[in-house]
Amino acid sequence: MWHGHTISVIFPTYNERDSIYNEIRACLATGCVDEVVVVNNNAAPGTSEEVARTSAREVFEPRQGYGFAIQRGLREAQGDYLVISEPDGTFKQQDVFKLLAYADDFDIVLGTRTARELIWKGANMGAFLRWGNWAVAKLTEFLFNTTNLTDVGCTLRLIKREHLTRIQPHFRVGGSHFGPEMMVLSAIAGLRLIQIPVNYKPRVGHSAVTGDLRKALILGCRMILMILRLRLMSYMGRVRIDPPIDEPPPRPLP
């Protein structure tokens, strides 16, 4: 719990059998996390047995895809503050405190992995991925007039439940470009958002997407097309997210 608010952490898992046990333990060891929800997205054999060794709650999502897994976790989690992370060893679970430190002032707190000082030796954040994430983030920042953005692919983030319910009906992406969709919808909704640097460590095992340069390039193109599509749709009024009754209308997009 944090300042009277319950905290849920969501772990989507597909190929993290060898790391998920330690990551769940590290998450619970922070002392502020009330529940860990593991979304088994057709995960590697043996994953469920590793989760069963902890107090985490495992749910199953039959539709393959990063976005589908996270969306299932967001529906299942019970906390007031919902934190999305990864169980692959790339994040320091203690960085949840960085997100929580900004939760009083912001509706959604996003992590960025592009701060050079926090990229650990051996992490999969070479020049192509680092500057590619930065460029697409800057495109998003420009098109939606947001705060400073430097990463579109970082999973680690926190959103308050009352604001999730506003953007959740507009989720359409079930694949690996779900992260920027959530970011853009938050901007369209006028949520107060901020992006802060987090640690980025070497992955345990192999990534099926960012470990392949060709797949990473295709994913980047999908992100750009999705961002441009949402900008056009918001301009035409086809994506409209009403504010809560007790809040003023969000500032208009440029």
Stockholm file with secondary structure:
# STOCKHOLM 1.0

chainA/1-254         MWHGHTISVIFPTYNERDSIYNEIRACLATGCVDEVVVVNNNAAPGTSEEVARTSAREVFEPRQGYGFAIQRGLREAQGDYLVISEPDGTFKQQDVFKLLAYADDFDIVLGTRTARELIWKGANMGAFLRWGNWAVAKLTEFLFNTTNLTDVGCTLRLIKREHLTRIQPHFRVGGSHFGPEMMVLSAIAGLRLIQIPVNYKPRVGHSAVTGDLRKALILGCRMILMILRLRLMSYMGRVRIDPPIDEPPPRPLP
#=GR chainA/1-254 SS CBTTBCEEEEEEESSCTTTHHHHHHHHHTTSCCCEEEEEESSCCTTHHHHHHTSSCEEEECCSCSHHHHHHHHHHHCCCSEEEECCSSSSSCGGGHHHHHHTTTTCSEEEEECCCGGGBCTTCSCCHHHHHHHHHHHHHHHHHHTCSCCCCSCCCCEEEEHHHHHHHGGGCCCCSTTHHHHHHHHHHHTTCCEEEEECCBCCCSSCCSSTTSHHHHHHHHHHHHHHHHHHHHHHHTTSSCCCCCTTSCCCCCCC
#=GC SS_cons         CBTTBCEEEEEEESSCTTTHHHHHHHHHTTSCCCEEEEEESSCCTTHHHHHHTSSCEEEECCSCSHHHHHHHHHHHCCCSEEEECCSSSSSCGGGHHHHHHTTTTCSEEEEECCCGGGBCTTCSCCHHHHHHHHHHHHHHHHHHTCSCCCCSCCCCEEEEHHHHHHHGGGCCCCSTTHHHHHHHHHHHTTCCEEEEECCBCCCSSCCSSTTSHHHHHHHHHHHHHHHHHHHHHHHTTSSCCCCCTTSCCCCCCC
//
